[in-house]
Every structure is written in C-alpha cells, then in structure tokens.
Amino acid sequence: MNEFMKDMTGMGGMTEQVIATDFLMAAKSGIKNYALALTECYTPELRQALTEQLNDAIRTHEQITNYMVNKGYYHPIHVKEQLNLDLQAAQTAMGLSPSQSQSQSQSQIQ
C-alpha cells in the first residue's frame, strides 16, 4: 500500500497486519465450517469433497500463521508479546497514538 493510502486510512504500518489478521480469522472460520459440514453430510462423495476442502483450509491457515509469525504480527507461544501487540492494535483502532497510551498499556500488562 502506498504512503498516500496509509495516511488516508490512518493505518500506517498496521494495514498489512490487519489484512493478515482478517485473513487468518477467515481461515479459522472456514475450518470450523468445513468440520461442521462434515459431521452433517451422508454421502461418501460429499464427505470426500469436504475433507479435501478442509485439508486445503488447514494448509492455508498454516501458511498465514507462519507468515504472521515471521513478520512479527502474531505470537502464538508468547502470550505477553501477543497481548502487547493486541493492545497496540486496539489503541491504533481507537485513534490513540502509541505515545499517548503507552503508559496506560504498561500499567495494564504489569
């Protein structure tokens, strides 16, 4: 995304992270839906088709997760780091600058 669009949306560097997070959430939702559909279907052909789609969705989720971890957008093992990241994203969404609310965040985490 170019600088003009980043300024217009007010997202700055968060844009790529927001898109990746949205994609990850959609992949998780798809996995749940395919699994549920599998429990409701009866024919072997439909069951096979849904199983293939479920496996594709799981592979996509893994790729998105790896991308986000490598970029530093997602910390599934380090809860404290993820909490800091989530607080920063929430503050950005509320329109607060990180310097305005940094002391607030530090007191919440400790």
C-alpha distances in whole Angstrom, upper triangle without the diagonal:
4,7,8,6,7,10,11,11,12,10,9,9,11,8,8,12,12,11,14,16,16,17,19,21,21,23,25,26,27,29,31,31,32,35,36,37,39,41,42,42,46,45,45,43,40,40,39,37,35,36,34,31,31,31,28,26,28,26,23,23,24,21,19,21,21,18,17,21,19,16,18,17,20,24,26,29,29,29,29,26,24,26,25,21,22,23,20,18,21,21,18,18,21,20,22,21,22,24,26,26,27,30,30,28,31,34,32,32,35
4,6,6,6,9,10,11,12,11,10,10,13,11,11,15,16,15,17,20,20,20,23,25,25,26,29,30,30,33,35,35,36,39,40,41,42,45,46,46,49,49,49,46,44,44,43,40,39,40,37,35,35,35,32,30,31,30,27,27,28,25,22,25,25,21,21,23,22,19,21,20,23,27,29,32,31,32,31,28,27,28,27,23,24,25,22,20,23,22,19,19,22,20,22,21,22,24,26,27,27,31,31,29,32,35,34,33,37
4,5,5,6,9,10,10,10,8,9,12,11,13,16,16,16,19,21,21,22,25,26,27,28,31,32,33,35,37,37,38,41,42,43,45,47,48,48,52,52,51,49,47,47,46,43,42,42,40,37,37,37,34,33,34,32,29,29,30,27,24,26,26,23,22,24,23,20,21,20,24,27,30,32,31,31,31,27,27,28,25,22,23,24,20,19,22,21,17,18,21,18,20,18,19,21,23,24,25,28,29,28,30,33,32,32,35
4,5,5,6,9,10,11,10,12,14,13,15,18,17,18,20,22,22,23,26,27,28,30,32,32,33,36,37,38,39,42,43,43,45,48,48,49,52,52,52,50,47,48,47,44,42,43,41,38,39,39,36,34,35,34,31,31,32,29,27,28,29,25,24,27,26,23,24,23,26,29,32,35,34,34,33,30,29,30,27,25,25,25,22,20,22,22,18,18,20,18,20,19,21,23,24,25,26,30,30,29,32,34,34,34,37
4,5,5,6,8,9,9,11,12,10,12,15,14,14,17,19,19,20,23,24,24,26,28,29,30,32,34,34,36,38,39,39,42,44,44,45,49,49,49,46,44,44,44,40,39,40,38,35,35,36,33,31,32,31,28,28,29,27,24,26,27,23,22,25,25,21,22,21,24,27,30,33,32,32,31,28,27,28,26,23,23,24,21,18,20,20,16,16,19,17,19,18,20,23,24,25,26,29,29,28,31,33,32,32,36
4,6,5,6,6,5,7,9,7,10,13,12,13,16,17,17,19,21,22,23,25,27,28,29,31,33,33,35,37,38,39,41,43,44,45,49,49,49,47,44,44,43,41,39,40,38,35,35,35,32,30,31,30,27,26,28,25,22,24,25,21,20,23,22,18,19,18,21,24,27,30,29,28,28,25,23,24,22,19,20,20,17,15,17,17,13,14,16,14,16,15,17,19,20,21,22,26,26,24,27,30,29,29,32
4,6,5,7,6,10,11,11,14,16,15,16,19,20,20,22,25,25,26,28,30,31,32,35,36,36,38,40,41,42,44,46,47,48,52,52,52,50,47,47,47,44,42,43,41,38,38,39,36,33,35,34,30,30,31,29,26,27,28,25,23,26,25,22,22,20,24,27,30,32,31,30,29,27,25,26,24,21,21,21,18,16,18,17,13,14,16,13,15,14,16,18,19,20,22,25,25,24,27,30,29,29,32
4,6,8,9,12,13,11,15,17,15,16,20,20,20,22,25,25,25,28,30,30,31,34,35,35,37,40,40,41,43,45,46,47,50,51,51,49,46,46,46,43,41,42,41,37,38,38,36,33,35,34,31,30,32,30,26,28,29,26,24,27,27,24,24,22,25,29,31,34,33,32,31,29,27,27,25,23,22,22,19,17,18,18,14,14,16,13,16,16,18,21,21,22,24,27,27,26,29,31,30,31,34
4,5,8,11,10,9,12,14,12,13,16,17,16,19,21,21,22,25,26,26,28,30,31,32,34,36,37,37,40,42,42,43,47,48,48,46,43,43,43,40,38,39,38,34,34,35,33,30,31,31,28,27,29,27,23,25,26,23,21,24,25,21,22,19,22,25,28,31,30,29,28,26,24,24,22,20,19,19,17,14,15,15,11,11,13,11,14,15,17,20,20,20,22,25,25,24,27,29,28,28,32
4,6,9,9,9,13,14,12,14,17,17,17,20,22,22,23,26,27,27,29,32,33,33,35,37,38,39,42,43,44,45,49,50,50,48,45,45,45,42,40,41,40,36,36,37,34,31,32,32,29,28,29,28,24,25,27,23,21,24,24,21,21,18,21,24,27,30,28,27,26,24,22,22,20,18,17,17,14,12,13,12,9,9,11,8,11,11,13,16,16,17,19,22,21,21,24,26,25,26,29
4,6,5,5,9,10,9,11,14,14,14,17,19,19,21,23,24,25,27,29,30,31,33,35,35,37,39,41,41,43,46,47,47,45,42,42,42,39,37,38,37,33,33,33,31,28,29,29,25,24,26,24,21,21,23,20,17,20,21,17,17,15,18,21,23,26,25,24,23,21,19,19,18,15,15,15,12,10,12,11,7,8,11,9,11,11,13,16,16,17,18,21,21,19,22,25,23,24,27
4,5,6,9,10,11,13,15,15,17,19,20,21,23,25,26,27,29,31,32,33,35,37,38,39,41,43,44,45,49,49,49,47,44,44,44,41,39,39,38,35,34,35,32,30,30,29,26,25,26,24,21,22,23,19,17,20,19,16,16,14,18,21,24,26,25,25,24,21,20,20,18,15,16,16,13,11,14,13,9,11,14,12,13,11,12,15,17,17,18,21,21,20,22,25,25,24,27
4,6,7,8,9,11,12,14,15,17,18,20,21,23,24,26,27,29,30,32,33,35,36,37,39,41,42,43,47,47,47,45,43,42,41,39,37,37,36,33,32,32,30,27,28,27,24,23,23,21,18,19,19,16,14,16,16,12,12,11,15,18,21,23,22,22,21,18,17,18,16,13,14,15,12,11,14,14,11,12,15,14,15,13,13,16,18,18,18,21,22,20,22,25,24,23,26
4,6,5,6,9,10,10,12,14,15,16,18,20,21,22,24,26,27,28,30,32,33,34,36,38,39,40,44,45,44,43,40,39,39,37,34,35,33,30,30,30,28,25,25,25,22,20,21,20,16,17,18,15,12,15,15,12,12,9,13,16,18,21,20,20,19,16,15,16,14,11,11,13,10,8,11,11,8,10,13,12,13,13,12,16,17,17,17,20,20,18,20,23,22,21,24
4,5,5,6,9,10,11,12,14,15,17,18,20,21,23,24,26,27,29,30,32,33,35,37,38,39,42,43,42,41,38,38,37,35,33,33,32,29,28,28,26,23,24,24,20,19,21,19,15,17,18,15,13,16,16,13,14,11,14,18,20,23,22,22,22,19,17,19,17,14,14,16,13,10,13,14,11,11,15,14,16,16,16,19,21,20,20,24,23,21,24,27,25,24,28
4,5,5,6,9,10,11,12,14,15,16,18,20,21,23,25,26,27,29,30,31,33,35,36,37,41,41,40,39,36,36,35,32,30,31,29,26,26,26,23,21,21,21,17,17,18,15,12,14,15,11,10,13,13,10,11,9,12,16,18,21,21,21,22,19,17,19,18,14,15,17,15,12,15,17,14,14,18,17,19,18,18,21,23,22,22,26,25,23,25,28,26,25,28
4,5,5,6,9,10,10,12,14,15,16,18,20,21,23,24,26,27,29,30,32,34,35,36,40,40,39,38,35,35,34,32,30,30,28,26,25,25,23,20,20,20,17,15,16,15,11,12,13,10,8,11,12,9,9,6,9,13,15,18,18,18,18,15,13,15,14,10,11,14,12,9,13,14,12,12,16,16,18,17,16,20,21,20,20,23,23,20,22,25,23,22,25
4,5,5,6,9,10,11,12,14,15,17,18,20,21,23,24,26,27,28,30,32,33,35,38,39,39,37,34,34,34,31,29,29,28,25,24,25,23,20,20,20,17,16,17,16,12,13,15,13,10,14,15,12,13,9,11,15,16,20,19,19,19,17,14,15,15,12,11,13,12,9,11,13,11,10,14,15,17,17,17,20,21,20,20,24,22,20,23,25,23,22,26
4,5,5,6,9,10,11,12,14,15,16,18,20,21,22,24,26,27,29,31,32,33,36,37,36,35,32,31,31,28,26,27,26,22,22,23,20,17,18,18,15,14,16,14,11,13,15,12,10,14,15,13,14,11,13,16,18,21,21,21,22,20,17,19,19,15,14,17,16,12,15,17,15,14,17,18,20,20,20,24,25,24,24,27,26,24,26,29,26,26,29
4,5,5,6,9,10,10,12,14,15,17,19,20,21,23,24,26,27,29,31,31,35,35,34,33,30,30,29,27,25,25,23,21,20,20,18,15,16,15,12,11,12,11,7,9,11,8,7,11,12,10,11,8,10,13,15,18,19,19,20,18,15,17,18,14,14,17,16,13,16,18,16,16,19,20,22,22,21,25,26,24,24,28,27,24,26,28,26,25,28
4,5,5,6,9,10,11,12,14,15,17,18,20,21,23,24,26,28,29,30,34,35,34,33,30,29,29,27,25,25,24,21,20,20,18,15,16,16,13,11,13,12,9,9,12,11,8,11,13,12,12,8,8,12,13,16,17,16,18,16,13,14,15,12,11,14,14,11,13,16,15,14,17,19,20,21,20,24,25,22,22,26,24,21,24,26,23,22,26
4,5,5,6,9,10,11,12,14,16,16,18,20,21,22,24,26,27,28,32,33,33,31,28,28,28,26,23,24,23,20,19,20,18,15,16,16,13,12,14,14,10,12,15,13,11,15,17,15,16,12,12,16,16,20,20,19,21,19,16,17,18,15,13,17,16,13,14,17,16,14,18,19,21,22,22,26,26,24,25,28,26,23,26,28,25,25,28
4,5,5,6,9,10,10,12,14,15,16,18,20,21,22,25,26,27,30,31,30,29,26,25,25,23,20,21,20,17,16,17,14,11,13,13,10,9,12,11,8,10,13,11,11,14,16,15,16,13,13,16,16,20,21,21,23,21,17,19,21,17,16,20,19,16,18,21,19,18,21,23,25,25,25,29,29,28,28,31,29,26,29,31,28,27,31
4,5,5,6,9,10,11,13,14,15,17,19,20,21,23,25,26,29,30,29,28,26,25,24,22,20,20,19,16,15,15,14,10,11,12,9,6,9,9,6,7,11,10,9,12,14,14,14,11,10,13,13,16,18,18,20,18,15,17,19,16,15,18,19,16,17,21,20,18,22,24,25,26,25,28,29,27,27,30,28,25,27,29,26,25,28
4,5,5,6,9,10,11,12,14,16,17,18,20,22,23,25,28,29,29,28,25,24,25,23,20,20,20,17,15,16,15,12,12,14,11,9,12,13,10,10,14,14,12,15,17,17,17,13,12,15,14,17,19,18,20,19,15,17,19,16,14,18,18,15,16,20,19,17,21,23,24,26,25,29,29,27,27,30,28,25,27,29,26,24,28
4,5,5,6,9,10,10,12,14,15,16,18,20,21,22,26,27,27,26,22,22,22,20,17,18,18,14,13,15,13,10,11,13,10,9,13,13,11,12,16,15,14,17,19,19,19,16,15,18,17,21,22,22,24,23,19,21,23,20,18,21,22,18,19,23,22,20,23,25,27,28,28,32,32,30,30,33,31,28,31,32,29,28,32
4,5,5,6,9,10,11,12,14,15,16,19,20,21,24,25,24,23,21,20,20,18,15,15,15,11,10,11,10,6,8,10,7,6,9,10,9,10,13,14,13,16,18,18,19,16,15,17,16,19,22,21,24,23,19,21,23,21,19,23,23,20,22,25,24,22,26,28,29,30,30,33,34,32,32,34,33,30,32,34,30,29,32
4,5,5,6,9,10,11,12,14,16,17,19,20,24,25,25,24,21,20,20,19,15,15,16,13,11,12,12,8,8,11,10,7,10,12,10,11,14,15,14,16,19,19,19,17,14,16,14,18,20,19,22,21,18,20,22,20,18,22,23,20,21,25,24,22,25,28,29,30,29,33,34,31,31,33,31,28,30,32,29,27,30
4,5,5,6,9,10,11,12,14,16,17,19,22,24,24,23,20,19,20,18,15,15,16,13,11,14,13,10,11,14,12,10,14,15,14,14,18,18,17,19,22,22,22,19,18,19,18,21,23,22,25,24,20,22,24,22,20,23,24,21,22,25,25,23,25,28,30,31,31,34,35,32,32,35,32,30,32,33,30,29,32
4,5,5,6,9,10,10,12,14,15,16,20,21,21,20,17,16,16,14,11,12,13,9,8,11,10,7,9,12,10,9,13,15,13,15,18,18,18,21,23,23,24,21,19,22,20,23,25,25,28,27,23,25,27,25,23,26,27,24,25,28,28,25,28,31,33,34,33,37,38,35,35,38,36,33,35,37,33,32,36
4,5,5,6,9,10,11,13,15,16,19,20,19,19,16,14,15,14,10,10,11,9,6,9,9,6,7,10,10,9,11,14,13,14,17,18,18,20,22,23,24,21,19,21,18,21,24,23,27,26,23,24,27,25,23,27,28,25,26,30,29,27,30,33,34,35,34,38,39,36,36,38,36,33,35,37,33,32,35
4,6,5,6,9,10,11,13,15,18,20,20,20,17,15,16,15,12,12,14,12,9,12,13,10,10,14,13,12,15,17,16,16,20,21,20,22,25,26,25,23,20,22,19,22,24,23,27,27,23,24,27,25,23,27,28,25,26,30,29,27,30,33,34,36,35,39,39,36,36,38,36,33,35,36,33,31,34
4,5,5,6,9,10,11,12,16,18,18,18,14,13,15,14,10,12,13,11,9,12,13,10,12,15,15,14,17,19,18,19,22,23,23,25,27,28,28,25,23,25,22,25,28,27,30,30,26,27,30,28,26,29,30,27,28,31,31,29,31,34,36,37,37,41,41,38,38,41,38,35,38,39,35,34,38
4,5,5,6,9,10,11,14,15,15,15,11,10,11,10,6,8,10,7,6,9,10,9,10,13,13,13,16,18,18,19,22,23,23,25,27,28,29,26,24,26,23,26,29,28,32,31,28,29,32,30,28,31,33,30,30,34,33,31,34,37,38,40,39,43,43,41,41,43,41,38,40,41,38,37,40
4,5,5,7,9,10,13,15,15,15,13,10,12,12,8,8,11,10,7,10,12,10,11,14,15,14,16,19,19,19,22,24,24,25,28,29,29,27,24,25,22,25,28,27,31,31,27,29,32,30,28,32,33,30,31,35,35,32,35,38,39,41,40,44,44,41,41,43,41,38,40,41,37,36,39
4,5,5,7,9,13,15,16,16,13,11,14,14,10,11,14,12,10,14,15,13,14,18,18,17,20,22,22,22,25,27,26,28,31,32,32,29,27,28,25,27,30,29,32,32,29,30,33,31,29,32,34,31,31,35,35,33,35,38,40,42,41,44,44,41,42,44,41,38,41,41,38,37,40
4,5,5,6,10,12,13,13,10,9,12,11,8,10,12,11,10,13,15,14,15,18,18,18,21,23,23,24,27,28,28,30,32,33,33,31,29,30,27,30,33,32,35,35,32,33,36,34,32,35,36,33,34,37,37,35,37,40,42,44,43,47,47,44,44,47,44,41,44,44,41,40,43
4,5,5,8,10,10,11,8,6,9,9,6,7,11,10,9,12,14,14,14,17,19,18,21,23,23,24,26,28,29,30,32,34,34,32,29,30,28,30,33,32,36,36,32,34,37,35,33,37,38,35,36,39,39,37,40,42,44,46,45,48,49,46,46,48,46,43,45,46,42,41,44
4,6,8,11,12,14,11,9,12,13,10,11,14,14,12,15,18,17,17,20,21,21,23,26,26,26,29,31,31,32,34,36,36,33,31,32,28,31,34,33,36,37,33,35,38,36,34,37,39,36,36,40,40,38,40,43,45,47,46,49,49,46,47,49,46,43,45,46,42,41,44
4,7,10,12,13,10,9,13,13,11,12,16,15,14,17,19,18,19,23,23,23,25,28,28,28,31,33,33,34,37,38,38,35,33,34,31,34,36,35,39,39,36,37,40,38,36,39,41,38,38,41,41,39,41,44,46,48,47,51,51,48,48,50,48,45,47,48,44,43,46
4,6,8,10,7,6,10,11,9,11,14,14,14,17,18,18,19,22,23,23,26,28,28,29,32,33,34,35,37,39,39,37,35,36,33,35,38,37,41,41,38,39,42,40,38,41,43,40,40,44,43,41,43,46,48,50,49,53,53,50,51,53,50,47,50,50,47,46,49
4,7,9,7,7,10,12,11,13,16,16,16,19,21,21,22,25,26,26,28,31,31,32,34,36,37,38,40,42,42,40,38,39,36,38,41,41,44,44,41,42,45,43,41,45,46,43,43,47,47,45,47,50,52,53,53,57,57,54,54,56,54,51,53,54,50,49,52
4,5,5,6,9,10,11,12,14,16,16,18,20,21,22,24,26,27,29,30,32,33,35,36,37,39,41,42,43,41,39,40,37,39,43,42,46,46,42,44,47,45,43,46,48,45,45,49,48,46,49,51,53,55,54,58,58,55,56,58,56,53,55,56,52,51,54
4,6,5,6,9,10,10,12,14,15,16,18,20,21,22,24,25,27,29,30,31,33,35,36,37,39,41,42,40,38,39,36,38,41,41,45,45,41,43,46,44,42,46,47,44,45,49,48,46,49,51,53,55,54,58,58,55,55,58,55,52,54,56,52,51,53
4,5,5,6,9,10,11,13,14,16,17,19,20,21,23,24,26,27,29,30,32,33,35,36,38,39,41,39,37,38,36,38,42,42,45,44,41,43,46,44,42,46,47,44,44,48,47,45,48,50,52,54,53,57,57,55,55,57,55,52,54,56,52,51,54
4,5,5,6,8,10,11,12,14,15,16,18,20,21,22,24,26,27,28,30,32,33,34,36,37,39,36,35,36,34,36,39,39,43,42,39,41,43,41,39,43,44,41,41,45,44,42,45,47,49,51,50,54,54,52,52,54,52,49,51,53,49,48,51
4,6,5,6,9,10,10,12,14,15,16,18,20,21,22,24,26,27,29,30,31,33,35,36,37,35,33,34,31,34,37,37,40,40,37,39,41,39,38,41,42,39,40,44,43,41,44,47,48,50,49,53,53,50,50,53,51,48,49,51,47,46,49
4,6,5,6,9,10,11,12,14,15,17,18,20,21,23,24,26,27,29,30,32,33,35,36,34,32,34,31,33,37,37,40,40,37,39,42,39,38,42,43,40,41,44,44,42,45,47,49,50,49,53,53,51,51,53,51,48,50,51,48,46,49
4,5,5,6,9,10,11,12,14,16,17,18,20,21,23,24,26,27,29,30,32,33,35,33,31,33,30,33,36,36,40,39,36,38,40,38,36,40,41,38,39,42,41,39,43,45,47,48,47,51,51,49,49,52,50,47,49,50,47,45,49
4,5,5,6,9,10,10,12,14,15,16,18,20,21,22,24,26,27,28,30,31,32,30,29,30,28,30,33,33,37,36,33,35,37,35,33,37,38,35,36,39,39,37,40,42,44,45,44,48,49,46,46,49,47,44,46,47,44,42,45
4,5,5,6,9,10,10,12,14,15,17,18,20,21,23,24,26,27,29,30,31,30,28,29,26,28,32,32,35,35,32,34,37,34,33,37,38,35,36,40,39,37,40,43,44,45,44,48,49,46,46,48,46,43,45,46,43,41,44
4,5,5,6,9,10,11,12,14,15,17,19,20,21,23,24,26,27,29,30,29,27,28,26,29,32,32,36,35,32,34,37,34,33,37,37,35,36,40,39,37,40,42,44,45,44,47,48,46,46,48,47,43,45,47,44,42,45
4,5,5,6,9,10,10,12,14,15,16,18,20,21,22,24,26,27,28,26,25,27,25,27,30,31,34,33,30,32,34,32,30,34,35,32,33,37,35,34,37,39,41,42,41,45,45,43,43,46,44,41,43,45,41,40,43
4,5,5,6,9,10,10,12,14,15,16,18,20,21,22,24,26,27,25,23,24,22,24,28,28,31,30,27,29,32,29,28,32,33,30,31,35,34,32,36,38,39,40,39,43,44,41,41,44,42,38,40,42,39,37,40
4,5,5,6,9,10,11,12,14,15,17,18,20,21,23,24,26,24,22,24,21,23,27,27,31,30,27,30,32,30,29,33,33,31,32,36,35,34,37,39,40,41,40,43,44,42,41,44,42,39,40,42,39,37,40
4,5,5,6,9,10,11,12,14,15,17,18,20,21,23,24,23,21,23,21,24,27,28,31,29,27,29,31,29,28,32,32,29,31,34,33,32,35,37,39,39,38,42,43,41,40,43,42,38,40,42,39,37,40
4,5,5,6,9,10,11,12,14,15,16,18,20,21,22,20,19,21,19,22,25,25,28,27,24,26,28,26,25,28,29,26,28,31,30,29,32,34,35,36,35,39,40,37,37,40,38,35,37,39,36,34,37
4,5,5,6,9,10,10,12,14,15,16,18,20,21,19,17,19,16,19,22,23,26,25,22,25,27,24,24,28,28,26,27,31,30,29,32,34,35,36,35,38,39,37,36,39,37,34,35,37,34,32,35
4,5,5,6,9,10,11,12,14,15,17,18,20,19,17,19,17,19,23,24,27,25,23,26,28,25,25,29,29,26,29,32,31,30,33,35,36,36,35,38,40,37,37,39,38,35,36,38,36,33,36
4,5,5,6,9,10,11,12,14,15,17,18,17,16,18,17,20,22,23,26,24,21,24,26,23,23,26,26,24,26,29,28,27,30,32,33,33,32,36,37,35,34,37,36,33,35,37,34,32,35
4,5,5,6,9,10,11,12,14,15,16,14,13,15,13,16,19,19,23,21,18,21,23,20,20,23,24,21,23,26,25,25,28,30,31,31,30,33,35,32,32,35,33,30,31,34,31,29,32
4,6,5,6,9,10,10,12,14,15,14,12,14,12,15,18,19,22,20,18,21,23,20,20,24,24,22,25,28,27,26,30,31,32,32,30,34,35,33,32,35,34,30,31,34,31,29,32
4,5,5,6,9,10,11,12,14,13,13,15,14,17,19,21,23,21,19,22,23,20,21,25,24,22,25,27,26,26,29,31,32,31,30,33,35,33,32,35,34,31,32,34,32,30,33
4,5,5,6,9,10,11,12,11,10,13,13,16,18,19,21,19,16,19,20,17,17,21,21,18,21,24,22,22,26,27,28,28,26,30,32,30,29,32,31,27,29,32,29,27,30
4,5,5,6,9,10,10,9,7,9,9,12,14,15,18,16,13,17,18,15,16,19,19,18,20,23,22,22,25,27,27,27,25,29,30,28,27,30,29,25,27,29,27,24,27
4,5,5,6,9,10,10,9,10,10,13,15,17,19,16,15,19,19,17,18,21,21,20,23,25,24,24,28,29,29,28,26,30,32,30,28,31,31,27,28,31,28,26,28
4,6,5,6,9,8,9,11,12,15,16,18,20,17,15,19,19,16,17,21,20,18,21,23,22,22,26,27,27,26,25,28,30,28,27,30,30,26,27,30,28,26,29
4,5,5,6,5,5,8,10,13,14,15,16,14,12,15,15,12,13,17,16,14,18,20,19,19,23,23,24,23,21,25,27,25,23,27,26,23,24,27,25,22,25
4,5,5,6,5,6,8,10,11,13,15,12,11,14,15,12,14,17,17,16,19,21,20,21,24,25,25,24,22,25,27,25,23,26,26,22,23,26,24,21,24
4,5,8,8,10,12,13,14,16,17,14,14,17,17,14,17,20,18,18,21,23,22,23,26,27,27,25,23,26,28,27,25,28,28,24,25,28,27,24,26
4,6,8,10,13,15,15,16,17,14,13,16,15,12,15,18,16,15,19,20,18,20,23,23,23,22,20,23,25,24,22,25,26,22,23,26,25,23,25
4,6,7,11,12,11,13,13,10,10,13,12,9,12,15,13,13,17,18,17,19,22,22,21,20,18,20,23,21,19,22,22,19,20,23,22,19,22
4,7,10,12,12,13,13,10,8,11,11,8,9,13,11,10,14,15,14,16,19,19,19,19,17,20,22,20,19,22,21,18,19,22,20,18,21
4,6,9,9,10,11,9,6,10,11,8,9,13,13,12,15,17,17,17,20,21,21,21,19,22,24,21,20,23,22,18,19,22,20,17,20
4,6,5,7,9,6,5,9,10,9,10,13,14,14,16,18,19,20,22,24,23,22,20,23,24,22,20,22,21,18,18,21,19,16,18
4,6,7,10,9,7,10,12,11,12,15,16,16,18,20,21,21,24,26,25,25,23,26,27,24,23,25,24,20,20,22,20,17,20
4,6,9,9,8,11,13,13,14,17,18,19,20,23,23,24,27,28,27,27,24,27,28,25,23,25,24,20,20,22,20,17,19
4,6,6,6,9,10,11,12,14,16,17,18,20,21,23,25,26,25,24,21,23,25,22,20,21,21,17,17,19,17,13,15
4,5,5,6,9,10,10,12,14,15,16,18,20,21,22,24,23,23,20,22,23,20,18,20,19,15,15,16,14,11,13
4,5,5,6,9,10,11,12,14,15,17,18,20,21,23,21,21,17,19,21,17,15,16,15,12,11,13,11,8,10
4,5,5,6,9,10,11,12,14,15,17,18,20,21,20,19,16,18,20,17,14,16,16,12,12,15,13,10,12
4,5,5,6,9,10,10,12,14,15,16,18,20,19,19,16,19,20,17,15,17,17,13,14,16,14,11,14
4,5,5,6,9,10,10,12,14,15,16,18,17,17,15,17,18,15,13,15,13,10,11,13,10,8,11
4,5,5,6,9,10,11,12,14,15,17,15,14,11,14,15,12,10,12,11,8,9,11,10,8,11
4,5,5,6,9,10,11,12,14,15,14,14,11,14,16,13,12,15,14,10,12,15,13,11,15
4,5,5,6,9,10,10,12,14,14,14,12,16,16,13,13,15,14,10,13,15,12,11,15
4,5,5,6,9,10,11,12,11,12,10,13,13,10,10,12,10,7,10,12,9,9,13
4,5,5,6,9,10,11,9,9,7,10,11,9,9,12,11,8,11,13,12,12,15
4,5,5,6,9,10,10,11,10,13,14,12,12,15,14,11,14,17,15,15,18
4,5,5,6,9,9,11,10,14,13,11,12,15,12,11,14,16,13,14,18
4,5,5,6,5,7,7,10,9,7,9,12,10,9,13,14,13,14,17
4,5,5,6,7,7,11,11,10,11,15,13,12,16,18,16,17,20
4,5,8,10,11,14,14,12,15,17,16,14,18,20,18,19,22
4,6,9,11,14,12,11,14,16,14,14,17,18,17,18,22
4,7,9,12,10,10,13,16,14,15,18,19,18,20,23
4,6,8,6,7,10,12,11,12,15,16,16,18,20
4,5,5,7,8,11,12,12,14,16,17,18,20
4,6,5,5,9,10,9,11,14,14,15,17
4,6,5,8,10,10,11,14,15,16,17
4,6,7,8,10,12,13,14,16,18
4,5,5,6,9,10,11,12,14
4,5,5,6,9,10,11,12
4,5,5,6,9,10,11
4,6,5,6,9,10
4,5,5,6,9
4,5,5,6
4,6,5
4,6
4
